[in-house]
Amino acid sequence: MHDIHNGGADEKPIVTSLLENDLYKFSMWQALMHSHPGARAEYAFLCRNEPEYPLAELARDVDREVGRLCSFFFTQDELDYLSSLSYIKDDFVDFLTVFRFQRRFVEISSDGPYLCIRASGPLVHVMGFEIYILYIVSELYYRRLRRNGILEEARARLAGKVEYLRRELADSDPATPFILFDFGLRRRYSGAWQREVVSAFARELPDHFKGTSNVLLAKDLGIAPVGTMAHEYMQAFQAFGIRLRDFQKASLEAWVQEFRGDLGTALTDVIGVDAFLADFDLYFAKLFDGLRHDSGDPYAWGEKVIAHYKKLRIDPRTKRLVFSDSLNLKRAIAIYRHFKGRIQTSFGIGTNLTNDTPIPALNIVMKMTGCNGQPVAKISDSPGKTTGVDPTFMAYLRQVFGMQESA
């Protein structure tokens, strides 16, 4: 057990800029503001592993930091940066000009040892909370654990990662490069540490490290912001009044209409890859640049996708697979070599980049649980990542898509 010290209000605020959010929050935010501006949603926080101390002890500090978050506006410099991105539209930036998070939409409490956080209200007001709340909880958690020697060990591990990639990729073919992104904002050790990690990779491995999901870091370091959509975007369409069987196709079509060829990576595991590919016909396969893997066996998934492209008479080498499920560098290199020359690949690594320290990382999430007064669910290719609060709805969703109950 690590020694604990109490952080306080005199500590530096954790959120320092509203731009410090994942890019896919902005892209989904824009798309849903345009297509369903009146939608309402609920999100709930969950810790999937055992913390070093009860997270309920953080409730007061989380409340303080969320209050600070709700005092922020987007600055003109931040708005100008968003405007410079080709897929961000002027009316969305105009909306952000006057946008302010509302504290009344978030409930923070404790239940025994558990930290309870719920956000509910208009979708365009509450969907943005998720990433800020996750990295608030994460950084508060590590502030309360004694850190003597932790950053020294983390820096040694970071140097080892850089050397590992240099060694493994020394004779790599530029025609089929290994491409790495940072996806580690939500569960990072701290903001300062994420900045140090991303700066090191951008400086030391510019031929392979190509961007970060953290929009503020992308702006400050002059690298690409990376991301397209998350599960909540497609889940919301389960509640938008269309036939449930058609929610995936409706969400993909709405994305195409919003971005017109930009941000062309679709997520496949809202109800499992098999059900996704059944909807991902020639039309969508041609319009999207590629697909993102976030659960299940990555090799089996990639082989299914390649076979699907071939069945549609599309050369897989013209498409891209983005892997982002619980990766470390060794696993990513192995997947890269398996698919090299057969399809393009990229790798988004999160916790293993920004929170590889002697203290085990928290496995925290904040997922959409309902939309427009009805439940929504994700039926993952990894049973442990399935989310949903209504067993009846989840059983119905499985029935509609002909899925078997997970063991």
C-alpha positions as CSV (number, residue, x, y, z in Angstrom):
1,M,0.0,0.0,0.0
2,H,1.3,3.4,-0.9
3,D,1.3,6.3,1.6
4,I,-1.5,8.8,1.0
5,H,-1.4,12.5,1.4
6,N,-4.4,14.8,1.0
7,G,-4.5,17.2,-1.9
8,G,-6.3,20.5,-1.4
9,A,-7.8,23.5,-3.0
10,D,-4.4,25.2,-3.1
11,E,-3.2,22.6,-5.6
12,K,-3.0,23.6,-9.3
13,P,-6.3,23.2,-11.1
14,I,-6.3,20.0,-13.2
15,V,-8.3,21.4,-16.1
16,T,-6.4,24.4,-17.5
17,S,-8.0,24.7,-20.9
18,L,-11.3,23.5,-22.5
19,L,-9.2,22.6,-25.5
20,E,-7.7,19.8,-23.4
21,N,-10.2,17.2,-24.6
22,D,-10.0,14.3,-27.0
23,L,-10.5,15.3,-30.6
24,Y,-13.4,12.8,-31.1
25,K,-15.4,14.7,-28.4
26,F,-15.3,17.8,-30.6
27,S,-16.2,15.8,-33.8
28,M,-19.0,13.9,-32.2
29,W,-20.2,17.1,-30.4
30,Q,-20.5,18.9,-33.8
31,A,-22.2,16.0,-35.6
32,L,-24.8,15.5,-32.9
33,M,-25.4,19.2,-32.4
34,H,-26.2,19.4,-36.1
35,S,-28.3,16.2,-36.4
36,H,-30.0,16.0,-33.0
37,P,-29.7,19.3,-31.1
38,G,-32.6,18.6,-28.8
39,A,-31.4,15.1,-27.6
40,R,-30.9,14.5,-23.9
41,A,-28.5,11.9,-22.4
42,E,-27.2,10.4,-19.2
43,Y,-23.6,9.3,-18.5
44,A,-22.3,7.3,-15.5
45,F,-18.7,6.9,-14.1
46,L,-17.3,3.4,-13.3
47,C,-14.0,2.1,-12.0
48,R,-13.3,-1.4,-13.4
49,N,-10.4,-2.3,-11.1
50,E,-9.5,-2.1,-7.5
51,P,-7.9,1.2,-6.5
52,E,-5.2,1.6,-3.8
53,Y,-7.7,3.5,-1.7
54,P,-11.5,4.1,-1.9
55,L,-12.3,6.6,-4.7
56,A,-15.1,7.9,-2.5
57,E,-12.4,9.8,-0.7
58,L,-12.0,12.0,-3.8
59,A,-15.6,13.1,-4.0
60,R,-15.0,16.6,-2.4
61,D,-12.0,17.3,-4.6
62,V,-13.7,16.1,-7.8
63,D,-16.6,18.4,-6.9
64,R,-14.2,21.3,-6.6
65,E,-12.4,20.6,-9.9
66,V,-15.7,20.2,-11.8
67,G,-16.8,23.6,-10.3
68,R,-13.6,25.0,-11.7
69,L,-14.2,23.4,-15.1
70,C,-17.6,25.1,-15.2
71,S,-16.0,28.5,-14.9
72,F,-14.0,28.2,-18.1
73,F,-14.8,29.6,-21.5
74,F,-13.0,28.8,-24.8
75,T,-10.5,31.5,-25.5
76,Q,-10.2,33.2,-28.9
77,D,-6.9,31.5,-29.5
78,E,-8.5,28.1,-28.8
79,L,-11.4,28.9,-31.1
80,D,-9.1,30.0,-33.9
81,Y,-7.2,26.7,-33.6
82,L,-10.5,24.7,-33.9
83,S,-11.5,26.9,-36.9
84,S,-8.2,25.9,-38.6
85,L,-9.2,22.3,-38.7
86,S,-10.9,21.6,-42.0
87,Y,-13.7,19.5,-40.6
88,I,-14.8,21.9,-37.8
89,K,-17.6,24.1,-39.1
90,D,-18.1,27.8,-38.4
91,D,-21.4,27.5,-36.7
92,F,-20.0,24.9,-34.2
93,V,-17.2,27.3,-33.3
94,D,-19.8,30.1,-32.9
95,F,-21.7,27.8,-30.5
96,L,-18.4,27.2,-28.5
97,T,-17.8,30.9,-28.4
98,V,-20.7,31.2,-25.9
99,F,-20.6,27.7,-24.5
100,R,-20.1,27.1,-20.8
101,F,-20.4,23.9,-18.8
102,Q,-23.3,23.9,-16.4
103,R,-22.6,22.5,-12.9
104,R,-26.2,21.6,-12.3
105,F,-26.0,18.8,-14.9
106,V,-23.4,16.8,-12.8
107,E,-24.1,14.9,-9.6
108,I,-21.1,13.8,-7.5
109,S,-21.5,11.6,-4.4
110,S,-20.2,8.5,-2.7
111,D,-21.7,5.1,-2.0
112,G,-19.6,3.4,0.6
113,P,-16.2,3.1,-1.0
114,Y,-17.4,4.0,-4.4
115,L,-17.3,7.3,-6.2
116,C,-20.5,8.1,-8.0
117,I,-20.6,10.6,-10.8
118,R,-23.6,11.1,-13.1
119,A,-24.0,13.7,-15.9
120,S,-27.5,14.1,-17.3
121,G,-29.2,16.8,-19.4
122,P,-29.1,18.1,-23.0
123,L,-26.7,16.0,-25.0
124,V,-24.8,18.9,-26.3
125,H,-24.2,20.1,-22.7
126,V,-23.3,16.9,-21.0
127,M,-21.4,14.8,-23.6
128,G,-18.3,17.0,-23.2
129,F,-17.9,16.3,-19.4
130,E,-16.6,12.7,-19.8
131,I,-13.0,13.2,-20.6
132,Y,-12.4,16.1,-18.2
133,I,-14.0,14.1,-15.4
134,L,-11.9,11.1,-16.1
135,Y,-8.6,12.9,-16.1
136,I,-9.7,14.9,-13.1
137,V,-10.3,11.7,-11.1
138,S,-7.1,10.1,-12.4
139,E,-4.8,13.0,-11.5
140,L,-6.5,13.5,-8.1
141,Y,-6.0,9.8,-7.4
142,Y,-2.2,10.0,-8.1
143,R,-1.8,13.3,-6.2
144,R,-2.8,11.5,-3.0
145,L,-0.3,8.7,-3.4
146,R,3.3,9.4,-2.4
147,R,5.4,9.9,-5.5
148,N,9.0,9.6,-4.3
149,G,10.9,8.0,-7.2
150,I,7.8,7.4,-9.4
151,L,8.6,9.9,-12.1
152,E,12.2,8.7,-12.2
153,E,11.0,5.2,-12.9
154,A,8.4,6.5,-15.4
155,R,11.2,8.4,-17.3
156,A,13.3,5.3,-17.4
157,R,10.4,3.3,-18.8
158,L,9.8,6.1,-21.4
159,A,13.4,6.0,-22.5
160,G,13.2,2.3,-22.8
161,K,10.1,2.6,-25.0
162,V,11.9,5.0,-27.3
163,E,14.9,2.7,-27.6
164,Y,12.7,-0.3,-28.1
165,L,11.0,1.3,-31.1
166,R,14.3,2.6,-32.6
167,R,15.7,-1.0,-32.4
168,E,12.6,-2.8,-33.7
169,L,12.0,-0.3,-36.5
170,A,15.6,0.3,-37.6
171,D,15.2,-1.5,-40.9
172,S,11.4,-0.8,-41.4
173,D,10.2,-0.1,-44.9
174,P,9.0,3.5,-45.4
175,A,6.4,2.2,-47.8
176,T,4.7,0.3,-44.9
177,P,5.5,2.4,-41.8
178,F,4.6,1.8,-38.2
179,I,2.4,4.7,-37.2
180,L,1.8,5.5,-33.5
181,F,-0.6,7.9,-31.8
182,D,-1.1,9.0,-28.2
183,F,-4.6,8.1,-26.9
184,G,-3.7,8.6,-23.2
185,L,-5.5,11.7,-22.0
186,R,-8.3,10.1,-20.0
187,R,-6.2,7.9,-17.7
188,R,-3.0,9.8,-17.6
189,Y,-0.7,10.1,-14.5
190,S,-0.8,13.9,-14.8
191,G,-1.1,16.6,-17.3
192,A,2.6,17.5,-17.0
193,W,3.6,13.9,-17.5
194,Q,1.5,13.4,-20.6
195,R,3.1,16.5,-22.1
196,E,6.5,15.2,-21.3
197,V,5.7,11.8,-22.9
198,V,4.1,13.2,-26.1
199,S,7.0,15.7,-26.5
200,A,9.6,13.0,-26.2
201,F,7.9,10.7,-28.8
202,A,7.3,13.6,-31.2
203,R,11.0,14.7,-30.8
204,E,12.7,11.3,-30.9
205,L,10.5,9.3,-33.3
206,P,9.0,11.8,-35.8
207,D,8.9,9.2,-38.6
208,H,6.6,7.0,-36.5
209,F,4.8,9.1,-33.9
210,K,2.2,11.0,-35.8
211,G,-0.2,12.7,-33.4
212,T,-2.2,12.8,-30.2
213,S,-5.9,12.7,-29.3
214,N,-5.3,15.6,-26.8
215,V,-6.3,18.7,-28.8
216,L,-4.4,21.1,-26.6
217,L,-1.2,19.2,-26.8
218,A,-1.6,18.9,-30.6
219,K,-1.9,22.7,-30.8
220,D,0.9,23.5,-28.4
221,L,3.4,20.9,-29.9
222,G,2.5,21.5,-33.6
223,I,1.5,17.8,-34.2
224,A,-1.7,16.3,-35.6
225,P,-4.9,16.0,-33.5
226,V,-6.2,12.5,-34.0
227,G,-9.6,10.9,-33.5
228,T,-13.0,10.4,-35.2
229,M,-15.9,8.7,-33.2
230,A,-16.5,6.8,-30.0
231,H,-19.2,4.4,-28.9
232,E,-21.5,7.0,-27.5
233,Y,-22.0,8.5,-31.0
234,M,-23.4,5.3,-32.4
235,Q,-25.2,4.3,-29.2
236,A,-27.2,7.6,-29.3
237,F,-28.7,6.5,-32.5
238,Q,-30.3,3.6,-30.7
239,A,-32.6,6.2,-29.2
240,F,-33.3,8.5,-32.1
241,G,-36.5,7.0,-33.2
242,I,-35.3,5.0,-36.2
243,R,-35.7,1.2,-36.4
244,L,-33.3,-0.3,-33.9
245,R,-32.0,-2.7,-36.6
246,D,-30.9,0.4,-38.6
247,F,-29.2,2.4,-36.0
248,Q,-25.6,1.6,-37.2
249,K,-26.4,2.5,-40.8
250,A,-28.1,5.7,-39.7
251,S,-25.2,6.8,-37.6
252,L,-22.7,6.0,-40.4
253,E,-24.8,7.9,-42.9
254,A,-25.1,10.9,-40.6
255,W,-21.3,10.9,-40.2
256,V,-20.7,10.8,-43.9
257,Q,-23.1,13.7,-44.4
258,E,-21.5,15.8,-41.6
259,F,-17.8,15.3,-42.6
260,R,-18.0,14.7,-46.4
261,G,-14.9,12.5,-46.5
262,D,-13.0,13.8,-43.5
263,L,-12.5,11.8,-40.3
264,G,-13.1,8.6,-42.1
265,T,-12.4,5.9,-39.5
266,A,-15.5,4.0,-38.2
267,L,-15.7,2.1,-34.9
268,T,-16.8,-1.5,-35.2
269,D,-17.7,-2.9,-31.7
270,V,-20.8,-1.1,-30.5
271,I,-22.6,-4.4,-31.0
272,G,-19.7,-6.5,-32.2
273,V,-17.8,-6.7,-35.4
274,D,-20.0,-9.4,-37.0
275,A,-23.1,-7.2,-36.7
276,F,-21.1,-4.2,-37.8
277,L,-19.8,-5.8,-41.0
278,A,-23.3,-6.9,-41.9
279,D,-24.2,-3.2,-42.1
280,F,-20.9,-2.0,-43.5
281,D,-21.8,-2.6,-47.2
282,L,-20.0,-1.5,-50.4
283,Y,-21.3,2.0,-50.0
284,F,-19.9,2.6,-46.5
285,A,-16.7,0.6,-47.2
286,K,-15.9,2.9,-50.1
287,L,-16.7,6.1,-48.2
288,F,-14.8,5.3,-45.0
289,D,-11.0,5.2,-45.0
290,G,-10.8,2.4,-42.5
291,L,-12.0,0.9,-39.2
292,R,-11.0,1.1,-35.5
293,H,-10.5,-1.9,-33.3
294,D,-11.4,-1.5,-29.6
295,S,-12.3,-5.0,-28.3
296,G,-11.9,-8.7,-29.0
297,D,-8.9,-10.5,-30.6
298,P,-7.1,-8.0,-32.8
299,Y,-5.8,-10.7,-35.2
300,A,-9.2,-12.3,-35.7
301,W,-10.8,-8.9,-36.1
302,G,-8.3,-7.8,-38.7
303,E,-8.6,-11.0,-40.7
304,K,-12.4,-10.6,-40.7
305,V,-12.1,-7.0,-41.9
306,I,-9.7,-7.9,-44.7
307,A,-11.9,-10.8,-45.8
308,H,-14.9,-8.4,-45.8
309,Y,-13.0,-5.8,-48.0
310,K,-12.0,-8.6,-50.4
311,K,-15.6,-9.9,-50.6
312,L,-16.6,-6.3,-51.6
313,R,-13.9,-6.3,-54.3
314,I,-12.0,-3.6,-52.4
315,D,-8.2,-3.9,-52.2
316,P,-7.4,-4.0,-48.5
317,R,-4.1,-2.2,-49.1
318,T,-6.1,1.0,-49.8
319,K,-7.7,0.9,-46.3
320,R,-6.5,1.4,-42.8
321,L,-7.0,-0.5,-39.5
322,V,-6.5,1.6,-36.3
323,F,-5.9,-0.6,-33.2
324,S,-6.6,1.0,-29.8
325,D,-7.5,-1.7,-27.4
326,S,-5.2,-2.1,-24.3
327,L,-2.1,-1.8,-26.3
328,N,1.6,-1.6,-25.4
329,L,4.4,-1.2,-27.8
330,K,5.4,-4.9,-28.0
331,R,1.8,-5.9,-28.8
332,A,1.5,-3.1,-31.4
333,I,4.7,-4.1,-33.2
334,A,3.5,-7.7,-33.3
335,I,0.1,-6.7,-34.8
336,Y,1.9,-4.4,-37.3
337,R,4.1,-7.2,-38.5
338,H,1.2,-9.6,-38.8
339,F,-0.7,-7.3,-41.2
340,K,2.2,-5.5,-42.8
341,G,1.8,-5.3,-46.6
342,R,-1.7,-6.6,-46.5
343,I,-3.5,-3.5,-45.1
344,Q,-2.4,-0.2,-43.6
345,T,-2.2,0.0,-39.8
346,S,-2.0,2.6,-37.1
347,F,-1.8,2.2,-33.3
348,G,-3.4,4.4,-30.7
349,I,-1.8,3.7,-27.3
350,G,-3.3,5.2,-24.1
351,T,-2.5,4.2,-20.6
352,N,0.7,2.4,-21.4
353,L,2.2,5.6,-22.7
354,T,0.8,8.2,-20.3
355,N,0.5,6.2,-17.1
356,D,3.3,3.5,-17.0
357,T,4.5,4.0,-13.5
358,P,5.1,1.8,-10.5
359,I,1.5,2.5,-9.3
360,P,-1.1,0.4,-11.2
361,A,-3.3,2.5,-13.4
362,L,-6.9,3.1,-12.7
363,N,-9.3,1.5,-15.3
364,I,-12.0,4.2,-15.2
365,V,-14.7,5.0,-17.8
366,M,-17.7,7.2,-18.0
367,K,-20.2,5.8,-20.5
368,M,-23.5,6.9,-21.9
369,T,-26.3,4.9,-20.2
370,G,-29.4,6.5,-21.7
371,C,-30.6,8.9,-24.4
372,N,-33.9,10.6,-24.9
373,G,-35.4,8.8,-21.9
374,Q,-34.5,5.2,-23.0
375,P,-31.6,2.9,-22.3
376,V,-28.7,2.5,-24.7
377,A,-26.0,-0.2,-24.6
378,K,-22.7,-1.4,-26.0
379,I,-22.3,-5.2,-26.6
380,S,-18.5,-5.4,-27.0
381,D,-16.4,-8.1,-28.6
382,S,-14.7,-8.3,-25.2
383,P,-17.5,-9.2,-22.6
384,G,-15.8,-7.2,-19.9
385,K,-16.2,-4.0,-21.9
386,T,-20.0,-4.5,-22.5
387,T,-22.0,-1.7,-20.9
388,G,-25.7,-1.2,-20.3
389,V,-27.9,-0.7,-17.3
390,D,-31.1,-2.3,-18.6
391,P,-30.9,-6.1,-19.1
392,T,-34.2,-6.2,-21.0
393,F,-33.0,-3.7,-23.6
394,M,-29.7,-5.5,-23.9
395,A,-31.5,-8.8,-24.5
396,Y,-33.7,-7.1,-27.1
397,L,-30.7,-5.6,-28.8
398,R,-29.1,-9.0,-29.0
399,Q,-32.3,-10.5,-30.4
400,V,-32.6,-7.8,-33.1
401,F,-29.1,-8.4,-34.3
402,G,-29.1,-12.2,-33.9
403,M,-26.4,-12.2,-31.3
404,Q,-25.8,-15.0,-28.7
405,E,-25.6,-14.2,-25.0
406,S,-22.0,-13.9,-23.9
407,A,-20.7,-16.7,-21.6
